[in-house]
Amino acid sequence: MRASTLMVQGTTSDAGKSLLVTALCRWLARRGVRVAPFKPQNMALNSAVAADGGEIGRSQAVQALACGIEPHTDMNPVLLKPNTDVGAQVIIHGRAVGNMNARDYYDYKPLARQAALEAYRRLSERYDVVLVEGAGSPAEINLRANDLANMGFAESVDCPVILVADIDRGGVFAHLVGTLELLSESERGRVKGFVINRFRGDIALLKPGLEWLERRTGKPVLGVLPYLHGLHLEAEDSLSRGASSTRAGGESRIRVMVPVLPRISNHTDFDPLRLHPRVELHFVAADEAIPPCDLVILPGSKSVRGDLAQLRAQGWDQAIRRHLRYGGKLIGICGGYQMLGHRVHDPLGLEGEAGSSDGLGLLELETTLEPEKQLRNVEGGLAIADAPVSGYEIHVGVTRGPALNRPAVHLPQGPEGAVSEDGQVLGTYLHGLFESPGACAALLAWAGLDEAPAFDYRAVRQAAIERLADAVEEHLDTGRVLELIGRVP
């Protein structure tokens, strides 16, 4: 029996599509419904390794968590990872098929559409309900041809659509009415209601606008979700507003700086530090100097050699050397780890023009980018402390050199990463390094935090998902939502 399907589309990027799908996933799972998330096409540099060994968008992994199921590549069959302003790595069913510019991908779209529909069919055979998340806006006129991310997909599988808009941005009524006006007649008929997101204030003052919207469009407002202060939900792609954290004085704390590289990837690695009560985390933007701190972390990158060049252009390489001379600690994760070595080689031009670049020379190793991407979820222990750690690897580099004789992590598959002889520099391919409470505490203690307390980021994430589901229960017309998925309220 085919699953019921409901799609959430947004008037803009960051309108609340991921948030609403995550909330509905947990709300339905709490009711005993076998529900799965699905995003036909995602463009993001934050990704995860699914249980079947492929790569998917980070948001779909979190939504699977909200459903209480393992993430699977069928939940995000088409993933685009930008590596230039005009091109991206194309990942189909969890595996990279190559780099394409916009024109190449346009020609490839029929195959991508087929992949998306095949994955959706498999999911719909295994679950009672499939909650689909759109991408960007369905009213992007230049992207309407062969669309598989929004209305093109909804029309293909004949599913109803909820349209969500962010009132905190301003112009919410123009966003909703304008989006409808730019849809075809059949697409407008597919929109069954609106959800307004991030409202703060007296709902009575909003009611005249809601009544006008319903009269103007003939469609119901299914609910107004409040602005949930302090809510944490992992970002789908770009760094969220207010991503840095600051902590007031009092308890001892540690200062952590993360330089924001042009092609930064998996910046969700730093969410546990951003939320940690004893950590002051700052994302250092372009043209900012790296201030005095205890720990600098070089993040993952989708274009390691290009980001290395930008790092030097910013003068951050000299700032990092000065930081180390004063006794600070340095961690490189994935692409950041590759930068710590003497050379990065890209003989096939996998991330740009073929060639080699000098690394920072802080670890005795070199990296060669190779076509086969390494994808795996791992568990092991930190080498610098007796602390369990788990995470995931997503990289195309193969790293070799004597520094590997001093590993950063011990895995069942063998040693991983490297630590410098003086103990100041640590490099690893492991994303999610700070999610394990023991590993996070050990790394912060290594970096200088006195009596580093354990901080359970995973519990914080689960609490946020529960909070979202509670908001749906309280503020949405859940009876109408159940009717849209063919279930009795």
C-alpha positions in Angstrom: 0.0 0.0 0.0 1.4 3.4 -1.0 2.1 5.8 1.9 0.2 9.1 2.4 2.4 12.0 1.4 2.4 15.6 2.5 4.9 18.2 1.2 6.1 21.3 3.0 7.3 24.1 0.8 8.5 27.6 1.8 8.2 31.1 0.4 12.0 31.6 0.9 15.1 29.7 2.0 15.2 29.4 5.8 11.4 30.0 6.0 11.0 27.0 8.3 10.6 24.0 6.0 13.2 21.8 7.8 11.9 22.9 11.2 8.2 22.1 10.3 9.0 18.7 8.8 11.2 17.8 11.8 8.4 18.9 14.1 5.7 16.9 12.2 8.0 13.9 12.1 8.3 13.7 15.8 4.6 14.6 16.4 3.4 11.8 14.1 6.0 9.3 15.6 4.7 10.1 19.0 1.2 9.1 17.8 2.6 5.7 16.6 2.6 6.6 12.9 5.4 5.0 10.8 6.7 8.2 9.2 9.8 9.0 7.1 11.3 12.3 5.8 12.1 12.9 2.2 13.8 15.6 0.3 14.1 15.0 -3.4 16.8 17.5 -4.1 19.0 19.2 -1.5 21.8 21.7 -2.0 23.9 21.8 1.1 27.5 21.4 2.5 26.3 19.9 5.8 25.8 16.2 5.2 25.7 12.9 7.1 26.5 9.3 6.4 23.3 7.2 6.3 23.0 3.7 7.7 23.3 2.2 4.3 26.7 3.9 3.8 25.8 6.8 1.5 25.8 10.5 1.9 22.6 12.6 2.5 21.8 16.1 3.7 22.2 16.7 7.4 18.6 17.9 7.8 17.2 14.6 6.6 19.4 12.7 9.1 18.0 14.8 11.9 14.5 14.3 10.6 15.0 10.6 10.6 16.1 10.9 14.2 12.9 12.7 14.9 11.0 9.8 13.3 12.9 7.3 15.5 14.4 5.5 12.5 17.9 5.2 10.9 18.7 7.7 8.1 18.8 6.1 4.6 19.9 7.5 1.3 16.4 7.1 0.0 15.5 10.1 2.2 17.6 12.5 0.1 18.4 10.8 -3.3 19.8 14.0 -4.9 22.4 16.0 -3.0 24.3 18.9 -4.6 27.4 20.1 -2.7 28.7 23.4 -4.2 32.4 23.6 -4.8 32.4 26.8 -6.8 30.0 29.7 -7.4 28.7 28.0 -10.6 29.3 24.3 -10.0 28.7 21.5 -7.5 29.4 17.9 -6.8 26.4 15.8 -7.7 25.5 12.9 -5.4 22.8 10.4 -6.4 21.6 7.7 -4.1 24.3 8.6 -1.7 27.3 8.4 -4.1 29.1 11.1 -6.0 28.6 10.9 -9.8 30.8 13.9 -10.7 31.1 17.7 -10.7 28.7 19.6 -12.9 28.1 23.3 -13.7 24.6 24.6 -13.8 24.2 23.9 -17.6 25.5 20.3 -17.2 23.2 19.6 -14.3 20.2 21.0 -16.3 20.9 18.3 -18.9 21.3 15.7 -16.2 18.1 16.6 -14.5 15.9 13.9 -16.1 18.2 11.2 -14.6 18.1 13.0 -11.2 14.3 13.1 -11.4 14.2 9.4 -12.0 16.5 8.8 -9.0 14.2 10.9 -6.8 11.0 9.2 -7.9 12.6 5.7 -7.4 13.7 6.6 -3.9 10.3 8.0 -3.1 8.6 4.9 -4.3 10.7 2.7 -2.1 10.1 4.9 0.9 6.3 5.0 0.3 6.3 1.2 0.3 8.0 1.0 3.7 6.2 3.7 5.7 2.6 4.9 6.4 3.4 8.6 5.8 6.2 10.3 3.9 6.8 14.0 4.8 8.5 15.8 1.9 10.6 18.9 2.3 10.9 21.3 -0.6 14.0 23.4 -1.4 14.2 27.2 -1.6 11.0 28.5 -3.0 8.5 27.0 -5.6 8.2 30.5 -7.2 11.8 30.6 -8.6 10.8 31.3 -12.2 14.2 30.5 -13.7 14.2 27.0 -12.0 10.7 25.9 -12.9 11.7 23.9 -16.0 12.2 20.2 -15.0 11.7 21.1 -11.4 12.1 18.2 -9.0 12.6 20.1 -5.8 9.2 21.7 -5.3 6.0 21.8 -7.3 7.5 19.6 -10.1 7.8 16.8 -7.6 4.4 17.5 -5.9 2.7 17.3 -9.3 4.6 14.1 -10.2 3.4 12.2 -7.1 0.1 14.1 -6.7 0.5 15.2 -3.1 -0.9 18.2 -1.1 1.4 21.0 -0.1 1.6 23.2 3.0 3.3 26.6 2.4 5.3 28.0 5.3 6.6 31.6 5.6 8.8 33.4 8.2 7.1 36.4 9.8 10.2 37.4 11.6 11.8 38.4 8.3 8.9 40.8 7.6 6.6 40.9 4.6 5.0 37.6 5.4 1.7 38.3 3.6 3.5 39.5 0.5 5.6 36.3 0.6 2.6 34.1 0.7 0.3 35.9 -1.7 3.2 36.6 -4.1 4.3 32.9 -4.1 0.7 31.8 -4.9 0.5 34.3 -7.8 3.6 32.9 -9.4 2.3 29.3 -9.4 0.2 27.7 -12.1 -3.5 27.0 -11.5 -2.9 23.4 -10.7 -0.1 24.2 -8.4 -2.1 26.8 -6.5 -4.8 24.1 -6.1 -2.3 21.8 -4.5 -1.5 24.3 -1.7 -3.9 23.3 1.1 -3.0 25.9 3.7 -0.4 28.2 5.2 1.8 28.0 8.3 3.4 31.2 9.6 6.6 30.6 11.5 8.6 32.5 14.1 5.8 34.8 15.4 6.4 36.9 18.5 3.9 39.2 20.1 0.2 39.3 20.7 -1.6 36.9 18.4 -4.7 39.0 18.6 -2.9 41.8 16.7 -2.1 39.3 13.9 -5.7 38.0 13.5 -6.9 40.8 11.1 -4.0 39.9 8.8 -4.8 36.2 9.0 -8.5 36.8 8.2 -7.5 39.0 5.2 -5.1 36.3 4.0 -7.8 33.6 4.1 -10.3 35.9 2.3 -7.7 36.9 -0.3 -6.5 33.4 -1.1 -9.4 31.2 -0.1 -6.9 29.0 1.8 -6.8 28.4 5.5 -4.0 29.4 7.9 -3.2 26.1 9.5 -1.3 27.6 12.4 1.1 30.3 13.7 4.2 28.8 15.2 5.8 31.0 17.9 9.4 32.2 17.9 11.0 29.5 20.1 13.8 31.4 21.9 16.9 29.3 22.4 15.8 26.6 20.1 18.6 24.6 18.5 18.1 22.7 15.2 21.1 21.8 13.1 21.4 24.1 10.1 20.8 22.6 6.7 23.6 24.6 5.0 24.6 28.2 5.7 25.7 29.4 9.1 22.7 30.4 11.0 22.1 33.9 12.3 23.8 34.3 15.7 25.9 31.2 15.2 28.6 32.4 17.5 28.1 32.2 21.2 29.3 34.4 24.0 29.4 33.5 27.7 29.4 35.9 30.6 32.1 35.9 33.2 32.0 33.8 36.4 32.9 30.2 35.8 36.1 29.4 34.0 35.5 29.1 30.3 37.5 28.5 27.1 37.6 30.6 24.0 37.4 28.8 20.7 37.8 30.4 17.2 36.7 28.8 13.9 37.8 30.6 10.8 34.9 30.7 8.3 36.4 29.5 5.0 34.5 30.2 1.7 33.6 26.5 1.2 33.2 25.5 4.9 31.4 22.2 5.2 29.7 20.4 8.1 29.9 23.4 10.4 27.3 21.5 12.5 30.5 19.9 14.0 30.7 23.0 16.2 27.1 23.1 17.5 28.0 21.2 20.7 30.7 23.8 21.4 28.3 26.7 20.6 25.8 25.4 23.1 28.3 24.3 25.8 27.9 26.4 29.0 31.6 26.7 29.5 32.6 27.6 25.9 32.8 30.9 24.1 32.7 30.1 20.4 33.3 32.6 17.7 33.1 32.1 13.9 35.8 34.4 12.5 34.5 36.0 9.3 36.5 37.1 6.3 38.6 40.2 6.9 38.4 39.6 10.7 41.6 38.9 12.6 41.8 35.7 14.7 41.8 37.1 18.3 43.6 35.6 21.3 42.0 32.3 22.3 42.7 28.9 23.7 41.7 26.8 20.7 41.5 27.3 17.0 39.6 24.8 14.9 40.0 24.6 11.1 36.7 23.2 9.7 35.9 20.9 6.9 36.1 22.3 3.3 34.6 21.4 0.0 37.5 23.0 -1.8 40.6 22.5 0.3 43.3 24.1 -1.9 41.1 27.0 -2.7 40.3 27.6 1.0 43.9 27.2 1.9 44.7 30.1 -0.5 42.0 32.2 1.1 43.3 31.3 4.6 46.7 32.7 3.6 45.2 35.7 1.9 43.4 36.6 5.2 46.7 36.3 7.1 45.2 33.6 9.2 48.2 31.2 8.6 50.4 33.7 10.5 47.8 34.2 13.2 47.7 30.4 13.7 51.5 30.2 14.0 51.4 33.1 16.5 48.6 31.3 18.4 50.8 28.1 18.7 53.9 30.1 19.8 51.8 31.4 22.7 50.8 27.9 23.7 47.4 27.6 22.1 45.9 24.4 20.7 44.8 23.7 17.2 42.5 21.1 15.7 41.9 20.4 12.0 38.8 18.5 11.0 38.5 16.7 7.6 39.6 19.4 5.1 41.1 21.4 8.0 43.1 18.3 8.9 44.5 18.1 5.3 45.6 21.7 5.5 47.8 20.9 8.5 50.2 18.8 6.5 53.0 19.8 4.1 51.2 19.4 0.8 47.7 18.8 -0.6 47.7 17.2 -4.1 44.7 17.2 -6.5 46.1 15.5 -9.6 42.7 14.9 -11.2 41.2 18.3 -10.5 38.5 16.9 -8.2 38.0 20.2 -6.3 39.1 22.7 -8.9 42.2 23.1 -11.1 44.5 20.1 -11.0 47.7 20.7 -9.1 49.3 20.8 -5.6 49.4 23.4 -2.8 51.6 23.9 0.2 49.8 23.1 3.5 50.6 24.8 6.8 53.4 22.3 7.5 52.3 21.6 11.1 52.0 17.8 10.8 54.4 15.5 9.0 51.9 14.3 6.4 50.6 14.9 2.8 47.2 14.3 1.3 46.3 13.2 -2.2 42.7 13.7 -3.3 41.4 10.5 -5.0 38.0 9.9 -6.8 36.6 7.3 -4.3 35.0 9.2 -1.4 35.4 7.6 2.0 32.0 7.3 3.8 31.6 5.6 7.1 30.2 5.9 10.6 32.7 5.0 13.2 33.2 4.5 17.0 36.4 4.4 18.9 38.4 6.2 21.5 40.5 9.4 21.7 44.2 8.8 21.9 44.8 11.8 24.1 42.4 10.5 26.8 40.5 7.4 27.8 37.3 8.7 26.3 34.9 7.1 23.8 34.1 8.9 20.6 31.8 8.4 17.6 31.4 10.2 14.4 31.4 10.0 10.6 33.9 10.4 7.8 33.1 12.1 4.5 36.2 12.8 2.5 38.1 12.2 -0.8 41.6 12.6 0.5 44.1 9.8 1.4 46.6 11.0 3.9 50.0 9.5 4.4 53.1 10.4 6.5 55.1 9.7 9.7 52.7 11.9 11.8 50.1 9.1 11.5 52.3 7.1 13.9 50.9 9.4 16.6 47.1 8.9 16.0 44.4 11.1 17.3 41.7 8.4 17.4 41.9 4.6 17.8 39.2 2.9 15.7 38.5 -0.9 15.3 39.6 -0.4 11.7 42.9 1.0 12.8 44.5 4.3 14.0 43.1 7.6 12.6 44.3 11.1 12.4 47.5 12.6 14.0 48.8 14.5 16.9 52.0 16.6 16.7 55.0 15.7 18.7 54.6 18.7 21.0 50.9 17.8 21.6 49.6 21.2 20.4 48.1 20.2 17.1 45.5 17.5 16.4 44.1 16.5 13.0 41.3 14.0 12.3 38.8 13.1 9.6 36.1 12.6 12.2 33.0 14.8 11.9 30.8 14.9 15.0 33.9 14.9 17.2 32.3 16.9 20.0 28.9 15.1 20.1 30.2 12.4 22.4 30.2 13.9 26.0 33.4 12.2 27.1 35.3 13.1 24.0 34.1 16.7 24.1 35.1 17.1 27.8 38.5 15.5 27.1 39.3 17.7 24.1 38.3 20.9 26.1 40.5 19.8 29.0 43.3 19.2 26.5 42.8 22.8 25.2 42.9 24.2 28.7 39.5 24.2 30.3 39.8 23.4 34.0 37.6 20.6 35.2 35.8 20.3 31.8 32.3 19.1 32.5 30.5 16.5 30.4 27.9 18.1 28.1 25.3 15.9 26.4 24.7 17.5 23.1 22.5 14.6 21.9 20.1 15.1 24.8 19.9 18.8 23.9 19.1 18.0 20.3 16.4 15.5 21.4 14.9 18.0 23.8 14.7 20.6 20.9 12.9 18.1 18.7 10.4 17.4 21.5 9.9 21.1 21.9 9.1 21.5 18.2 6.6 18.6 18.4 4.9 20.3 21.4 4.6 23.5 19.4 2.9 21.7 16.6 0.5 20.1 19.0 -0.4 23.4 20.6 -0.3 25.9 17.7 -1.3 24.0 14.5 -4.7 22.7 13.4 -3.6 19.1 13.8 -7.0 17.8 12.8 -6.6 19.3 9.3 -3.0 18.1 9.1 -4.2 14.5 9.8 -6.9 14.9 7.2 -4.3 15.9 4.6 -2.4 12.7 5.2 -5.6 10.6 5.2 -5.8 9.8 8.8 -8.7 10.2 11.2 -8.2 13.1 13.7 
